[in-house]
Amino acid sequence: MMWMVLLIVQPLLISTGRTKLHRKIGQISWVLGPLVIFMLFLVGRNSFIRHSPFVPEKDMLQDIVLDMRGWVSFAIFWALAMIYRKDSASHMRYMIATGIIAIGPGVGRGLISVGVDFGTAITITDSIEVAIPAAMLVYDIYKKKNYKPSLLIFIVFLIGGFLWQIRATGAWQTFAKAYASLLY
């Protein structure tokens, strides 16, 4: 939740001309970002361990894609936001991308609560998560801005959606089994 609060407060500080306070509060990101990455990893790991005795291995290996792409995507976007912190347009786009990641769990649970099956809910949320950076990319190209951050964000979300679609394949199952044995 702290990360989401930062994603709301920080742009407000910029829009009201409080850039020094924005930078000062932004220093929290150097600690909070890695903590979020680590916590996202642990949530996936603990879920895998907790459900392992009760859920078929094939299903467990399929679900690894959700947890893995969450922490890896966040790590990519956070790291790039920190690297490009002096390039405000790129920094902003990468920070927005860390917030887009949070759409999936919330919208997915909402869809499931109204009767949409789990797999379809994930596919819908993936579509939303790809559409937002696609719109950012189109906007950047149209306005003749640096489109590379939006393109990279789009590609990362597209790969995440693709991995969800191939989760039942032998290639994914083999990879997920090696990932689980190495990190879980």
C-alpha positions, 0 to 999 in steps of 0.5 A: 500500500505504501507504494500505491500511496507514493504513486499518488502523492509524488505526482501531486507534489510535482504538479504543485511545484514541490519538486524538492519535497518530491525528491526527498520523499522519493528517496524512500523508493530506494528502500521500498522498491526492493522491499516490494520486489522481495515481498512479491517474490515471497508471496508467490513462494509462500503460496506455492509452498502452502498449496503444494500438498493440495494442488496438482503439480501441473496447476502449481507450475502454471500459476507460477507465471502470475507470481513470477511476472509480477515481481520481475516486471516490478523489478524491471520498471522500478530499476528503470525508474531509478536509472532514469530519475533525472529524465522526468518523462521516462521516470514517470512512465516507468513509475506508472508501469509499477502501478499498472501491475496493481490493476491485475489483482484488483480487477481480476478478483472483481471479475471472479467475484461476479462469476468470471472463471479464473483463467478468463479473468486473468486474460481480461486483466492482461488485456487491460494491462497491455492496452494501457501501455499501448495507448501510452505508446500511441500517445508518445508517437503521436506527440513525437515524444520519446516512445522507447519507455512506453514501448518497453513497458508495452513489451514487458506486459505483452510478454507477461500476457503471452506467458499466461497463455502458454502456461500449460505447455511443456516448455513452460512446465519445464521452465516453471519446474526448474524455477520452483526447484531453484527458488522455492 
